[in-house]
Amino acid sequence: MKKLWMLGLCVFVLAGCNTVQGIGKDVKRAGEAVESVGKK
């Protein structure tokens, strides 16, 4: 289930990026999300 959720998140993040700067911000947010899931 977690893998499916992460796949969906990645697709959403990559689809929402318009610029290289946007990709960097989205990757940072995705990393923060993974950290918060790992801390639980």
Beta strands, then each sheet from edge to edge (+ up, - down):
end
